[in-house]
Amino acid sequence: MLDKPLVWMVFLLTGIGLLSVYSASFDTPGRFQDQIRNAALVFTLIWAIASVPPQTLMRCAAPLYTIGVALLIAVAMFGLARKGAKRWLHVGVVIQPSEIMKIAVPMMLAWYYHQRAGLIRTHDHLIALLLLMAPVGLIARQPDLGTAILVFSSGFFVSYLAGLSFRWIVPVFLAFALAVGALITFETKICQPDVQWPLLHDYQKHRVCTLLNPGADPLGKGFHTLQATIAIGSGGLHGKGWLKGTQTHLEFIPEKHTDFIFSVYAEEFGLIGGLALLALYFCLIVRGLQVAARGATLFGRLLAGSLILTLFSDVFVNIGMNSGLLPIVGAPLPLMSYGGTALVTVGIAVGLIMSVGRRKPLIQS
């Protein structure tokens, strides 16, 4: 049996996403039809993958990871370029291999730690880090910093659940906090055009600086952030009603059917609708963690736990980006945003979580 509460929550979120995609794609009706087909495929995948025993999933971990890395290398060599980024591969259909790594990376690391259950040491975490950084580096090179961060997060969650010491974690968070503090304090100096930021492309620097001061260029670099927040704010308490969002239908919201689908939804359904959506995601994540805890093996618990926490990261980053609290990084909202690869990836993740949850641990006396 599938986990009914989890299935219903996925069904509701997908349905809400279809309503929002329909509204956001009023000028391109073919997108809505594509999304219906994608949604049907998602539920087929959930049912099919949930029927697969975790032992079989374990055997697939290393091959899937290897194929994913090979596809990322293929993207770097002869991928499709759009808007200055080479992230897609044409293999009969257009796919985005970086989305596949959101599944392949946690599967690989969960398998790796499972082989060392009870004997996980510091050098094991270092090897896991190398396995993680290979695809993360290839994704960041595309460049796609947003997806690289999310894939890194998926691997980090596996290591954390496997017992990564806080003496490793705390310095990273302290360094991040100091970097954010420096950005806020010295924003006027370090955001000057002649100041170069190491390891980041110019457009990535501009996105961070735009987050700190979107009003500095309201018709240019700050346009996306300002229009998204205006749409959310204009929805008020109850929203303007489905298909009645002026920011959406007057084409002010950029990429409204993908990265900024939350702005479309919030404008039409308001604060109450937005809070209801967040509550639904919260229930999905809590239920997912409960299902993950039922896993019979270390592999299953690590995989399911990391996948549901990665889903939380995706939601957090997308809504933070739409609300002007995080830089724009091109992260779709799970089960809501238009896009076959992203939607199918979430469906696979949910199927894996259910597969783990259906195999309960043996009760030992």
C-alpha positions in Angstrom: 0.0 0.0 0.0 1.2 3.5 -0.8 1.3 6.0 2.1 -2.1 7.7 1.5 -1.5 10.9 3.4 1.7 11.5 1.4 -0.1 10.7 -1.9 -2.9 13.1 -1.1 -0.5 15.9 -0.2 1.4 15.4 -3.5 -1.9 15.3 -5.4 -3.1 18.6 -3.8 0.1 20.4 -4.5 0.2 19.1 -8.1 -3.4 20.3 -8.6 -2.6 23.7 -7.2 0.4 23.9 -9.5 -1.7 23.0 -12.5 -4.1 25.9 -11.6 -1.2 28.3 -11.4 0.5 27.1 -14.5 -2.8 27.5 -16.4 -3.0 31.1 -15.2 0.6 31.9 -15.9 0.4 30.3 -19.4 -2.7 32.0 -20.6 -0.9 33.1 -23.7 0.7 29.6 -24.3 -2.0 27.0 -23.7 0.3 24.2 -24.8 2.3 24.5 -21.6 -0.8 23.5 -19.5 -1.4 20.5 -21.6 2.3 19.5 -21.3 2.1 19.9 -17.5 -1.0 17.6 -17.3 1.0 14.9 -19.1 3.9 15.5 -16.8 1.6 15.2 -13.7 0.2 11.9 -15.0 3.8 10.6 -15.5 4.7 11.7 -12.0 1.9 9.6 -10.3 2.8 6.7 -12.5 6.4 7.0 -11.4 5.5 7.2 -7.7 3.4 4.0 -8.0 6.1 2.2 -9.9 9.1 3.2 -7.8 7.3 2.7 -4.5 7.0 -1.0 -5.6 10.7 -1.4 -5.9 12.5 -3.0 -2.9 15.2 -0.8 -1.3 17.8 -3.6 -2.0 17.2 -3.1 -5.7 17.5 0.7 -5.3 20.8 0.2 -3.6 22.2 -1.8 -6.6 21.1 1.1 -8.9 22.9 3.8 -6.8 26.4 3.6 -8.3 25.3 3.2 -11.9 22.8 6.1 -11.7 25.5 8.3 -10.2 28.0 7.3 -12.9 25.4 8.0 -15.7 24.5 11.3 -14.1 28.2 12.5 -14.0 28.7 11.3 -17.6 25.6 13.3 -18.7 27.0 16.4 -16.9 30.3 16.0 -18.8 28.3 15.6 -22.0 26.5 18.9 -21.2 29.9 20.6 -20.7 31.1 19.3 -24.1 28.1 19.7 -26.4 25.1 20.8 -24.3 22.4 23.3 -25.4 23.1 26.9 -24.4 20.2 29.2 -23.4 20.6 32.7 -22.0 24.3 32.3 -21.6 24.1 29.0 -19.7 24.8 25.5 -21.0 22.5 23.3 -18.9 20.5 21.1 -21.3 21.1 18.0 -23.4 19.1 17.0 -26.5 18.7 13.2 -26.6 15.5 13.0 -28.6 13.9 15.2 -25.9 15.6 18.0 -24.0 16.7 17.0 -20.5 18.5 18.8 -17.7 21.0 16.3 -16.1 21.6 18.6 -13.1 18.0 17.8 -11.9 18.8 14.1 -12.1 21.7 14.6 -9.7 19.3 15.7 -7.0 18.3 12.0 -6.9 21.6 10.4 -7.9 23.8 12.1 -5.3 21.9 11.2 -2.2 21.4 7.7 -3.5 25.2 7.3 -4.0 26.1 8.8 -0.7 23.5 6.8 1.2 24.8 3.6 -0.5 28.4 4.6 0.4 27.6 5.1 4.1 25.5 2.0 4.2 28.6 0.0 3.2 30.3 1.4 6.3 27.4 1.2 8.7 28.7 1.2 12.3 32.3 2.1 11.2 31.9 5.6 9.7 35.0 7.6 10.4 36.4 11.0 9.4 38.1 9.8 6.2 34.7 8.3 5.1 33.2 11.8 5.3 36.1 13.1 3.2 35.5 10.5 0.5 31.8 11.3 0.5 32.7 15.0 0.1 34.8 14.1 -3.0 31.8 12.1 -4.4 29.6 15.1 -3.8 31.9 17.8 -5.2 32.4 16.1 -8.6 28.9 16.7 -9.8 28.5 20.0 -7.9 31.6 21.4 -9.6 30.3 20.4 -13.1 26.9 22.0 -12.4 28.5 25.2 -11.0 30.6 25.4 -14.2 27.5 25.5 -16.5 27.0 28.0 -14.7 24.0 27.1 -12.5 24.9 28.1 -9.0 21.4 27.6 -7.6 21.1 23.9 -8.6 24.7 23.4 -7.5 23.8 24.6 -4.1 20.7 22.4 -3.9 22.7 19.3 -5.1 25.3 20.1 -2.5 22.6 20.4 0.1 21.2 17.0 -0.8 24.6 15.4 -0.2 25.2 17.4 2.9 21.9 16.1 4.4 23.0 12.5 3.8 26.3 13.2 5.6 24.6 15.0 8.5 22.1 12.1 9.0 25.0 9.7 8.8 26.6 11.4 11.9 28.8 14.2 10.5 30.3 16.0 13.5 29.2 19.5 14.5 32.9 20.5 14.6 32.8 20.3 10.8 29.4 21.9 10.5 29.7 24.9 12.8 32.8 26.5 11.1 31.0 26.4 7.8 27.9 28.2 9.2 30.1 30.7 11.0 32.0 31.5 7.8 28.7 31.9 5.9 27.3 34.2 8.6 30.5 36.3 8.5 30.3 36.5 4.7 26.6 37.7 4.9 27.5 40.2 7.5 30.3 41.6 5.4 28.0 41.8 2.4 25.5 43.8 4.3 28.0 46.1 6.0 30.2 46.9 3.0 27.5 46.6 0.3 28.2 50.0 -1.2 31.9 49.3 -1.7 32.0 45.6 -2.8 29.1 46.0 -5.2 31.0 48.6 -7.3 31.3 47.6 -11.0 35.1 47.5 -10.9 35.2 45.1 -7.9 35.7 41.5 -8.9 34.4 38.6 -6.7 36.5 35.4 -6.9 34.8 32.2 -7.9 31.6 34.0 -9.0 30.5 35.2 -12.5 29.5 38.8 -12.9 25.8 38.0 -13.2 26.0 36.1 -9.9 27.6 39.0 -8.2 24.9 41.3 -9.6 22.2 39.0 -8.2 23.6 39.2 -4.7 24.0 43.0 -4.9 20.5 43.3 -6.3 19.1 41.4 -3.4 20.7 43.9 -1.0 19.4 46.9 -3.0 16.9 46.0 -5.7 15.7 49.6 -6.0 19.1 50.7 -7.4 18.2 49.4 -10.9 14.4 48.9 -10.9 14.1 48.5 -14.6 17.2 46.3 -15.1 18.8 44.0 -12.6 16.3 44.6 -9.9 13.2 44.1 -12.1 12.7 40.4 -11.3 12.8 40.9 -7.6 10.7 44.0 -7.4 7.9 42.7 -9.7 7.7 39.4 -7.9 7.4 41.1 -4.5 4.9 43.6 -5.9 2.8 40.7 -7.1 2.9 39.0 -3.7 2.0 42.2 -1.9 -0.8 43.2 -4.3 -2.6 39.9 -3.5 -3.5 41.3 -0.1 -5.2 39.0 2.4 -7.6 37.2 0.1 -6.0 37.6 -3.3 -7.4 38.9 -6.6 -8.9 35.6 -7.6 -7.9 32.9 -10.0 -7.0 34.2 -13.5 -7.3 37.8 -12.2 -3.7 38.6 -11.3 -2.8 41.9 -13.0 0.9 41.5 -12.5 0.7 38.1 -14.1 -1.5 38.8 -17.1 0.1 42.2 -17.9 3.5 40.3 -18.2 5.2 42.1 -15.4 6.3 38.8 -13.7 9.3 37.3 -15.5 9.5 33.5 -15.9 6.1 33.4 -14.3 5.4 29.7 -15.2 8.6 28.4 -13.7 10.8 30.1 -11.1 8.2 32.7 -10.1 5.1 30.6 -10.0 4.7 31.4 -6.3 4.3 35.0 -7.1 1.5 34.1 -9.5 -0.2 32.0 -6.9 0.2 34.6 -4.1 -1.2 37.4 -6.2 -4.3 35.4 -7.0 -4.9 33.7 -3.7 -3.4 36.2 -1.2 -1.9 35.8 2.2 -4.4 33.2 3.3 -3.7 31.1 0.2 0.0 31.5 0.6 -0.1 30.4 4.2 -2.3 27.4 3.3 0.3 26.4 0.7 3.2 26.7 3.2 1.2 24.6 5.6 0.6 21.9 3.0 4.4 21.8 2.2 5.1 21.6 6.0 2.8 18.7 6.4 4.4 17.0 3.3 7.8 17.3 4.8 6.8 16.2 8.3 5.0 13.1 6.9 8.0 12.4 4.6 10.3 12.4 7.7 7.9 10.0 9.5 7.9 7.7 6.5 11.7 7.9 6.3 12.1 6.9 9.9 10.3 3.6 9.2 13.2 2.5 6.9 14.6 -1.0 7.5 18.2 -0.2 6.5 20.6 2.7 7.0 20.6 3.2 3.2 16.8 3.6 3.2 16.7 6.0 6.2 19.6 8.2 4.8 18.1 8.3 1.3 14.5 9.1 2.3 15.5 11.6 5.0 17.9 13.5 2.7 15.4 13.6 -0.1 12.6 15.1 2.0 15.1 17.6 3.5 16.2 18.5 -0.1 12.6 19.1 -1.0 12.4 21.5 2.0 15.5 23.3 0.7 13.9 23.6 -2.8 10.7 25.2 -1.3 12.7 27.5 1.0 15.0 28.7 -1.7 12.2 29.3 -4.3 9.8 31.1 -1.9 12.7 33.1 -0.4 13.7 34.1 -4.0 10.2 35.2 -4.8 9.9 37.2 -1.6 13.1 39.1 -2.1 14.8 37.4 0.8 17.3 35.3 -1.2 19.1 36.0 -4.5 17.5 34.8 -7.8 19.1 31.4 -8.5 16.7 29.7 -10.9 15.2 27.1 -8.5 11.7 25.7 -9.4 9.0 25.3 -6.8 8.5 21.5 -6.3 5.2 20.2 -7.8 4.2 23.7 -8.8 6.6 25.0 -11.4 6.2 24.1 -15.1 8.8 21.7 -16.3 9.0 18.0 -17.0 12.4 17.2 -15.6 11.9 19.1 -12.4 8.4 17.6 -11.8 9.5 14.1 -12.7 12.5 14.4 -10.3 10.2 15.2 -7.4 7.9 12.3 -8.4 11.0 9.9 -8.3 12.0 11.3 -4.9 8.5 10.7 -3.5 8.4 7.2 -5.0 11.8 6.4 -3.3 10.6 7.7 0.0 7.5 5.5 -0.2 9.6 2.5 -1.2 11.7 3.0 1.9 8.7 3.5 4.2 6.9 0.3 3.0 9.7 -1.9 4.2 9.5 -1.7 8.0 12.4 -2.8 10.2 12.2 -6.2 11.9 11.2 -6.0 15.6 14.0 -7.4 17.6 13.6 -8.8 21.1 
